[in-house]
Structures are given as structure tokens and as C-alpha cells.
Amino acid sequence: MKRIFIGSFIDNKGLKKHYTEIKKDFSGVLTGSWVKPENFHITYKFLGNVEEDKIEDIKNNLSECINKEIETQIVVKGLGVFPNLDQPKVLYFKVEENPVLTEINKYVENQMVSLGFKREIKRFSPHITIVRIKEIKQQSFLEKIKKYEGKVFFKQKIITVDIIESMLNPKGAVYKKIWKPT
């Protein structure tokens, strides 16, 4: 079994400077598990624990988009939280709505449902997780979020869609592509 999801890695060099600034800025305001910049990604569908022999079926069903360069304009702008500002559990970089990402998400979702995976009921909201929050100082946190409202952090023109394995360990998750073209 492998714990996998379908996603696109984001150029961490382009975001690293801003990530370092945000991490420093929020240091006295929250505690939590910070994501390593090499793990920055957009998730289209989390599949969970999947038997290794089913990964070939996933690869075949996603053949139209997997491991191909796709041109688009990804704009990383502002910060957001899940599930809400009153009880934030995840702080993330917002990714502006994008018809290409929306189409990729629909395609991935439909292909995975055809393989027996459950359809996602939540609306697709492209984002790049920065930190999983344990505790916050609420008022200071809200002020920091507002400070970054509307700030354009980064733009990226090309993405690839990948099958990514998520390996959990005490120092945080490690993500790696589990299928590469031959």
C-alpha cells in the first residue's frame, strides 16, 4: 500500500523567499508543523492508501495529463485558512481561480471515480499548504493574515500533473513522484 494523491508540484524557489518571510512573521503568533518548501504542491485529489497494483490503473486512466507539461498562468496571491478564521487548522498560499486547474481537477476526479474512488463533495479550491496549525494567538493571527491580503507572491506558467506518494514520518511528510515516464 502507498498513500497517494494526484497533484502538481510548485516551483519552491519562487515561493521560498516569501515562505521564509511568512514563517518569521508568524513565529510568535502560531505553532504548528511547517511544510518544507520542496513539498509545495496543489492537490487535485487525495486517494489515501492504495494497493500498488492499482497504481498502474490510475496511471493509465490519467494518461491524457500525467507527466505532461501544461501551460497555464498560476498566480499565488494572498493567504487563506481552512476551515475558517475562527478555528484555523491550515494556513495556505491562495492560488487564484484558474480554468486550466479547474479542468484538470474535473478530469482527475472523473477518472478516479471511474476506478471506484469516492467523488469529492467539497468544491475544488487550489491552494498550497504552508503550515498545519496547532495553536494561535487569534487577534495577532488575524492581523497577520490581513497584512498579506492581495499580495502576489509568485506566478508559474507551466505545471505537470503527477501521482505523488506521501510518506509520513516524525519530521513531517515527504512527497515524491511515484511514476515517471520511461
C-alpha positions in Angstrom: 0.0 0.0 0.0 1.1 3.5 -0.8 -0.5 6.7 0.5 -1.0 8.8 -2.7 -2.6 11.8 -4.2 -2.8 13.4 -7.6 -1.1 16.9 -7.7 1.2 19.4 -9.2 4.5 20.5 -7.5 5.1 24.2 -7.4 8.4 25.8 -8.1 9.6 26.2 -4.5 12.4 28.6 -5.4 9.8 31.1 -6.5 8.0 30.9 -3.2 10.8 30.2 -0.8 11.7 33.9 0.0 8.1 34.7 0.8 7.7 31.4 2.8 10.8 32.4 4.9 9.3 35.9 5.5 5.9 34.4 6.5 7.4 31.8 8.8 9.4 34.6 10.6 6.4 36.9 10.7 4.0 34.3 12.2 6.6 32.8 14.6 5.2 34.5 17.7 1.6 34.1 16.5 1.2 30.4 15.9 2.7 27.0 16.5 2.4 24.1 14.1 4.0 21.8 11.5 5.5 23.9 8.7 5.6 22.3 5.3 9.0 22.0 3.7 9.3 24.2 0.5 10.2 21.1 -1.6 6.7 19.7 -0.7 4.8 22.8 -2.1 2.0 21.5 -4.3 -1.6 21.8 -5.5 -3.7 18.7 -4.8 -6.4 17.7 -7.3 -7.4 14.5 -5.5 -6.2 12.7 -2.4 -6.6 9.0 -2.8 -5.3 7.7 0.5 -3.8 4.2 0.9 -3.8 2.5 -2.5 -2.7 -1.0 -3.3 0.4 -0.9 -5.5 -1.2 -3.0 -8.3 -4.0 -0.3 -8.6 -1.4 2.5 -9.3 -0.9 1.2 -12.9 -4.7 1.6 -13.5 -4.5 5.1 -12.1 -1.6 6.0 -14.4 -3.5 4.6 -17.4 -6.7 6.4 -16.5 -4.8 9.7 -16.2 -2.7 9.2 -19.4 -4.1 12.4 -21.1 -2.5 14.7 -18.5 0.0 12.8 -16.3 3.7 13.9 -16.6 3.0 16.3 -19.5 3.9 20.0 -19.3 0.7 22.0 -19.2 0.8 25.7 -20.0 -1.3 27.9 -17.7 -0.9 31.0 -15.5 -0.8 30.1 -11.8 -1.0 33.2 -9.6 -0.2 32.7 -5.9 -1.8 35.7 -4.2 -2.7 36.2 -0.5 -3.1 33.8 2.4 -6.0 31.7 3.4 -7.1 29.2 6.1 -9.1 26.0 6.5 -11.7 25.5 7.8 -12.3 29.2 8.8 -10.7 32.2 10.5 -12.4 31.4 13.8 -10.7 28.0 14.1 -7.9 27.8 11.6 -6.2 24.4 11.2 -4.3 25.1 8.0 -2.6 28.2 6.7 -2.0 28.3 2.9 -1.0 30.3 -0.1 -4.1 31.1 -2.1 -3.9 30.1 -5.8 -6.2 32.3 -7.9 -9.1 30.6 -9.7 -7.8 29.2 -12.9 -9.8 27.4 -15.7 -6.9 25.1 -16.5 -6.6 23.9 -12.9 -10.4 23.5 -12.7 -10.4 21.4 -15.8 -7.5 19.2 -14.5 -9.4 18.7 -11.3 -12.6 17.7 -13.1 -10.7 15.3 -15.3 -8.8 13.7 -12.4 -12.0 13.5 -10.3 -14.0 11.8 -13.1 -11.2 9.4 -13.9 -10.7 8.4 -10.3 -14.5 7.9 -9.7 -14.5 5.6 -12.7 -11.9 3.5 -10.9 -14.1 3.3 -7.8 -12.7 6.2 -5.7 -15.4 8.3 -3.9 -16.3 11.6 -5.5 -15.1 14.7 -3.6 -18.0 16.7 -2.2 -16.1 19.8 -1.3 -15.6 22.4 -4.0 -12.1 22.4 -5.6 -10.0 25.3 -4.0 -6.5 25.3 -5.3 -4.0 26.2 -2.6 -0.5 25.5 -1.3 -0.4 24.4 2.3 2.2 26.3 4.4 1.6 25.1 8.0 -0.7 22.8 9.9 -1.7 24.9 12.9 -1.7 23.6 16.5 -2.2 26.9 18.4 -2.7 30.6 17.5 -2.9 34.0 19.2 -6.2 34.8 17.5 -6.1 38.6 17.2 -2.4 38.8 16.1 -3.1 35.9 13.6 -6.0 37.9 12.0 -3.8 41.0 11.7 -1.0 39.0 10.0 -3.5 37.4 7.5 -4.8 40.8 6.6 -1.3 42.1 6.1 -0.8 39.7 3.2 -4.2 40.2 1.6 -3.8 40.8 -2.1 -0.1 40.3 -2.1 1.1 38.5 -5.2 3.8 36.1 -4.1 4.6 34.2 -7.3 3.5 33.3 -10.8 4.2 30.0 -12.6 3.5 29.3 -16.3 4.0 25.5 -16.6 2.9 22.6 -14.4 2.8 18.9 -14.6 0.2 16.6 -13.1 1.8 13.8 -11.0 1.0 10.7 -9.0 2.6 11.6 -5.7 3.4 9.4 -2.7 3.0 10.9 0.7 5.3 9.2 3.2 4.6 10.3 6.8 7.4 10.4 9.4 8.0 12.2 12.7 9.9 15.1 10.9 7.0 15.7 8.5 5.7 14.3 5.3 8.0 13.5 2.4 6.4 13.7 -1.1 7.8 12.1 -4.2 6.6 11.3 -7.7 5.9 7.6 -7.9 5.6 7.3 -11.6 7.9 8.9 -14.2 7.7 8.4 -17.9 10.2 5.9 -19.4 
